Amino acid sequence: MNKNVFCIGELLIDMVCVDNKGLKDGEKFEKKAGGAPANVAAAITKLEGNAAFLGQVGDDFFGKFLVQILKDLNINTEMTVEKGSTTMALVGIDADGERNFDFLRGSDGEYSFDNVDTSKITSTDIIHFGSATGFLEGELKKTYFKLLDYAKQNNLYVSFDPNYRDALIKPDMLPQFVEDSKSFLKHSDFTKLSDEELTLITGEKDLEAGVKALHDLGVKVVTITLGSKGTYLSVDGENVIIPSIKINQVDSTGAGDSFVGAVLKQVSDIEDKKNISMDKWKEIIAFANKVGAITCTNYGAIASMPTLAEVNAL
């Protein structure tokens, strides 16, 4: 039986511009469920795994809409709080399907560790830290670090995605963001970064040098997403690029999150999670690449994520 993946962070409304004019000139917007940790949880349950969402939405119509989506996806919401106002992301998409963001922050940052029932987290579970808002000052950041401490003390499998967003992390906040990211990378069994995040956090422009810096910090398995080129996989210093599949990209929102979800779903099925062979990792990443690619073929993160049957049909 697969174990639970606990995903902590934000669940928000993605207000997606769907006329390919970007945020400034766009006129048509669609309301979608989003938020990186919630996206990861959705990818896991769509692939028939078990996931729980730890975070706070507003006690408003948007919040009720979001929680209902989680429940419809069989995501455990026992540690999800409805209070305050719901956070919103404005997502602009250009003619190539690439995104730009703006954020209207609500109460997601008020999520307290008091809402985390650690008795529900077992030694065989996974904790995923992938919040775009997790390192913004506030209660959520404190909860983030407390949950990391709990994971370390109990030798849990830790997954980390820094999820850097320049609309949230202003230039003067970068040094602290890098320091906080390194605090999590030191204790991560698995991490996913973009090449931009790799350079930002390690200071290395060379891919291999940056990945080595992450291993030196303590990360066991590193993945760097390279878009259409695929994914750079490094396990204990052994490196390989796993190619992706060719698709017609419409909207890349949630692709990285669905990739992470696909990885963690497969890892959750494995008994000895911390000692997976390179050959098995190649299989895991090839499958996750498919999931991420399919997610790019439609608008909205969760709505575009494939089921297990849809992935296997490729």
Beta strands, then each sheet from edge to edge (+ up, - down):
strand 1: 4-8
strand 2: 12-17
strand 3: 29-34
strand 4: 50-57
strand 5: 80-82
strand 6: 88-93
strand 7: 99-104
strand 8: 126-129
strand 9: 157-160
strand 10: 190-194
strand 11: 221-225
strand 12: 231-235
strand 13: 238-242
sheet 1: 5+ 4+ 1+ 8+ 9+ 10+ 11+ 12- 13+
sheet 2: 3+ 2- 6- 7+
end
